Amino acid sequence: MKCRTVILFLCLVCVCTYGAAIPASVQTVARSLPDREAQILYDVAEEYGLSASESKLLLTIRLIENGRPGLELGVGSNYPNHPARRFARNPKRSLRVQGRWAAGTIRLHYSGDLKAFARIYCPPVWQHWARMAQYWMSQ
């Protein structure tokens, strides 16, 4: 009985710690990020019900924006008091907040057209952003 309880506990710890397994369709982009960051962002994608393509875009945004803590996905970069710019001293929490804002934007505005999405996500340099996104999405 004790052995089963310990095994069950360890299984639950693994699931809670590492979340859902990242599918093969997203693995190429995920491997380009630190494991913990990829897992946090994939967990956010699962939380928001994003498709595989949308999940890949979320991780791609992290690669393209490559922001410091508090701006990991570029959300609110032009607005110092933007609510997504919280928790810069807590990188995991900060990444999760930035990921949720980006996932919400993906869910609302991404229809499979990267150029149209780039115009919304990064209007000042949308053409360059779209080329980078296209590169990562094709991997």
C-alpha positions in Angstrom: 0.0 0.0 0.0 2.8 2.5 0.9 4.7 1.7 -2.3 1.6 2.4 -4.4 1.0 5.7 -2.6 4.6 6.8 -3.1 4.5 5.9 -6.8 1.2 7.7 -7.3 2.6 10.8 -5.5 5.8 10.7 -7.6 3.6 10.5 -10.8 1.6 13.5 -9.7 4.7 15.5 -8.9 6.0 14.8 -12.4 2.8 15.9 -14.0 2.5 19.0 -11.9 6.2 19.9 -12.3 6.5 19.3 -16.0 3.0 19.6 -17.4 1.8 18.1 -20.6 4.3 16.6 -23.0 5.2 18.9 -25.9 4.0 17.2 -29.1 6.4 16.5 -32.0 4.9 19.2 -34.2 6.1 21.8 -31.7 9.4 20.1 -30.7 11.7 21.9 -33.2 10.8 25.3 -31.8 10.7 24.0 -28.2 14.3 22.7 -28.5 15.4 26.3 -29.4 14.3 27.5 -26.0 15.4 26.5 -22.5 13.4 23.5 -21.4 11.6 25.2 -18.6 10.5 28.1 -20.8 9.2 25.8 -23.5 7.3 23.8 -20.9 5.7 27.0 -19.3 4.7 28.3 -22.7 3.3 24.9 -23.8 1.3 24.7 -20.6 -0.1 28.1 -21.3 -1.0 27.0 -24.8 -2.8 24.0 -23.3 -4.6 26.2 -20.8 -5.8 28.4 -23.7 -6.8 25.5 -25.9 -4.4 26.5 -28.7 -4.0 24.2 -31.6 -0.6 22.7 -32.5 0.0 25.5 -35.0 -1.0 28.2 -32.5 1.1 26.6 -29.8 4.1 26.6 -32.2 3.4 30.3 -32.9 3.4 31.1 -29.1 6.9 29.5 -28.7 8.0 31.2 -31.9 7.0 34.6 -30.5 9.3 33.9 -27.5 12.2 33.2 -29.9 11.5 36.3 -32.0 10.9 38.8 -29.2 13.6 37.3 -26.9 12.8 39.9 -24.2 14.2 40.3 -20.8 12.1 39.3 -17.7 8.9 41.2 -17.8 9.0 41.5 -21.6 9.7 37.9 -22.7 7.2 37.9 -25.5 7.2 41.7 -26.1 3.7 42.2 -24.7 3.4 45.8 -23.5 6.8 46.8 -24.7 5.6 50.3 -25.7 3.5 50.7 -22.6 5.6 50.9 -19.3 2.5 50.4 -17.2 1.0 47.5 -19.2 -0.4 44.8 -16.9 1.6 42.1 -18.7 4.9 43.8 -17.6 4.6 42.5 -14.0 6.8 40.1 -12.1 10.1 41.0 -13.7 11.8 39.7 -10.6 10.0 36.3 -10.8 11.0 34.9 -14.3 8.7 31.9 -14.3 5.6 33.9 -13.2 6.6 36.7 -15.6 6.9 34.3 -18.5 3.5 32.8 -17.7 1.8 36.2 -17.6 3.4 37.3 -20.9 2.5 33.9 -22.4 -1.1 34.3 -21.4 -1.4 37.7 -23.0 0.2 36.4 -26.2 -1.9 33.2 -26.2 -5.1 35.4 -25.9 -3.9 37.5 -28.8 -3.2 34.3 -30.8 -6.6 32.9 -30.0 -8.4 36.1 -31.0 -6.4 37.1 -34.1 -4.5 34.2 -35.6 -6.3 32.6 -38.5 -3.2 30.9 -40.1 -2.1 34.0 -42.0 1.2 35.1 -40.4 1.3 38.4 -42.3 -2.1 39.5 -41.0 -1.1 38.4 -37.5 2.2 40.2 -37.7 0.4 43.4 -38.5 -1.5 43.1 -35.2 1.3 41.7 -33.0 4.2 43.8 -34.2 2.9 46.7 -36.4 6.1 48.8 -36.6 8.2 46.1 -38.3 5.5 43.6 -39.2 7.1 42.4 -42.5 10.4 41.5 -40.8 8.6 39.9 -37.9 6.4 37.9 -40.4 9.5 36.6 -42.2 11.1 35.4 -38.9 7.8 33.8 -37.8 7.5 32.1 -41.2 11.0 30.7 -40.8 10.3 29.2 -37.3 6.8 28.0 -38.2 8.2 26.1 -41.2 10.7 24.2 -39.0 
